[in-house]
């Protein structure tokens, strides 16, 4: 079963930051594909999807509402980015990459409830 997490931040996630964070952890990645519907990183010749990140959207609910959707939001953030990590051998590395992406633009990673 895939892992669904959320990055909360004060600015939207951009592909340059995501690319940098992912290549630090997965230097052997063969190719990157940035689709219109979001960002996906593919590694090796079998085109394994390691992470899918959807476009950042503005948070339209306050902190109390966010509490219902994610675990431990520390405060109110302006942007919400859905991330899906498929269940595979690189899942732990992908989670670490998402943590690095979030840190790169002062965001936090929260688990979906």
N, C-alpha and C positions, 0 to 999 in steps of 0.2 A: 504494500500500500504506500503510495507517495506521501511525503511529508509536506504539509502546507504551513508556511510561515508568512509573516508580514514584517516589512521594514517600515517603521514610522520615522519620519524625518521632517526637517524644516525646508528642504528643497527636494525636487524630484531627482530620482536616480538617473544618471546618464550613462550611456554606453561606454564612454572612455574610462570612467571610474570602475565600472563593472569589469571591463576587459582587463584592466591593470590588476585588479584584485584576483581575478581568476587565473591569469597567466602566472602570477607569483606562485600559486599553489599547484597549478597543472601546466608546468613548462613544456610538457610533451604534447600538448594539444595540437592536433593537426589543422583544425580550422574553426573559425568562429562564424556564426550566422546570426545576423541581426534582422529578425523578421519585423514586419510592420506591426504585428499583433503583440510584440514583446521581444525579449532578448532570450536567446537560447545559446548555450555553449555546447558544441559537439566535440568529442574527442575520439581519436583513433579511426581506423578505416571503416569500422562498422557503423559509424555515425551514431554513437550512443549519446543520448541527451543527458547531460549531467545536471543542468539547472534550467529552469524556465522562469524568467522574471517578466511580469506583465507591466504595462505602462503605469507610472505613478499617477495617482489621482488625488485631488484635493480632499482632505478629510472634511466631511460635512456634518459630522456629529461631534459633540463635545467629549471631554474626557470621560464623563460618566457613561456615555453610549459606547465609547471605544472599549471600556472595561468589559462590556458584554461580549465583545467579539474577539479580543486578544487577551493573553495573560500578561500581567505586570507592565502596563504602559506607565512610564514614570511621570509623564506630564502630557499636555495637549500638543500634538504635532500637526503640521500643516499638510503633510503628504503621506500617503499610504501606498505601499508597493507590495502586491501579492507575489510570492515566490513559491514555486513547486519544485521539490527535489524528488525525482523518481527513486524508487527502491532499487538500488544497485550497489555494487562494491565501492563506488566512489561517493556514496551518500554522506559519509562523515567529512570527507574533504570538501564536498560541495557546501555543507553547512558552515564550515570554517571560512570558506570563500565569501559566503553571504555575510558573515560577521565582519569580515574585512571590508566588504563593500559598504556596509552600514557605517562603520567607523570612519571611512574615508569622507563621508559627508555628514558626520555628527548625528547619525541615526541610531535607532535601536532595533534589535530583532526580537520579535514576540511570536509565541506560538499561537496559532488559531485555536479558538475554543470549539 
